[in-house]
Amino acid sequence: MRRNKTKRALLVCLFALCLTPALVGCEAMLFYPQKTLLRTPADVGLHYSDVTFEHPTEGQEGALKIHGWWLPARGEPQATVLFAHGNAENISTHLASVYWLPQYGINVMLVDYRGYGLSEGVPSVAGAVSDMTLAVADVEARSATTDTPWFALGQSLGASIIGNALQESESSHLAGVILDAGFAEFSQVAAEVAARHWLTWLFQYPAARAMPDGFDLIDRVADLSPLPLLLIHGRSDPVIGYQHVERLYQRAQQPKQLLSYDGGHIETFNSPDNRQALLDFIHRGAERWKDRQPVAAPAGD
C-alpha cells in the first residue's frame, strides 16, 4: 500500500507539472500523510508511551507539537533505534518495520513528521528534518542517561530525512546508521518516475527541477563516516531503483556495508535473514561504540 502511494504521489505531482507549466515546485506532493492512527503498539502486544516534542513556530503563538511513540526494550536495554519512516500514512502503519526489535533488548523511537498522525503542522522536507532533529536530541539524551548506544534507521524518504537531521546534531552515543531503500537525489527519482509513463515522459526535466534543493542524500552520506553505515535495498524495488543504493554506496566512506535482497520497496524486515542482519549490525556497532569510550581512571588511595 505504501509503495503504491509513493508512486501515486509522484505521478500526481508530475501531472500537475504537465497541466500547470508555471508551477515552480511540487514539494507537497512528496508527502502522503494520514492523520488517523490505525493501531497502537498495544495492539501487537507491546508496551509503549506517547512522546511529544515541541519547537517554536515563527509568527504563531505556542509551539508546534510533534508526536511519537517510545517502545521500551524487554529486559535490560542494549541499544535504541530512532526510526524515520517513508512518505505515506503514519507511524501506526510503519510500525510493522520495527515492532519486533524490543524483544531483542532494543528500545525504539518512532516519530511522525509534521502533518502526519497526531503531529501538528504542514509537511515539508525542511520541516521534517527539523522535527527529526528534535527526536535525535531526545534519543541522545535518553541514551546518555543510561549510557547505551543508539542507531538511526531511515526508510525511503526517511533515509533522506534522517541523513540530513544527523548533520545538525552532535551525538556522542550514536553508534551507527541504517539507510533502507533510500534515494540518492530528489531530482533523480522524480525524473525516473516521469520516464516510466508516456504521458509524462517529456516532463522529466521539469519534474526534476521542481524538487527541493539542499537535502539530497548523496551529498550527506559521506559525512556519516566514521560511523558504521548499513545500506539496504531490494533488487526488485519498483519505486526507488537499485541504482540509487549503488550511487550511495560508492559515495559513502568506510566503514560501510551493503545488504541487497530479493524484494521490493521497504519489504526488508519481512525477511528473518534481514532482521538478523540488522541485529548483527547493531550488536557489532554497540561493541565498537563501547570500545571507543574512555576507560574510567582508577580510584585514588
ABEGO torsion letter per residue (X at the ends): XAAAAAAAAAAAAAAAAAABAABABAAAAABBBBABBABBAAAAGBBBBBBBBBBBBBGBBEBBBBBBBBBBBBEBBABBBBBBBBABEBAAAAAAAAAAAAAAGBBBBBBBBBGBEABBEBBBAAAAAAAAAAAAAAAAAAAAAAGBBBBBBBBEAAAAAAAAAAAABBBAABAEBBBBGBBABAAAAAAAAAAABAAAAAAAAAAAAABBBGABAAAAAAAAOABBBBBBBBAABAABBAAAAAAAAAABBOBBBBBBBBBBBGAAAABAAAAAAAAAAAAAAAAAAAAABBBBBBBBX
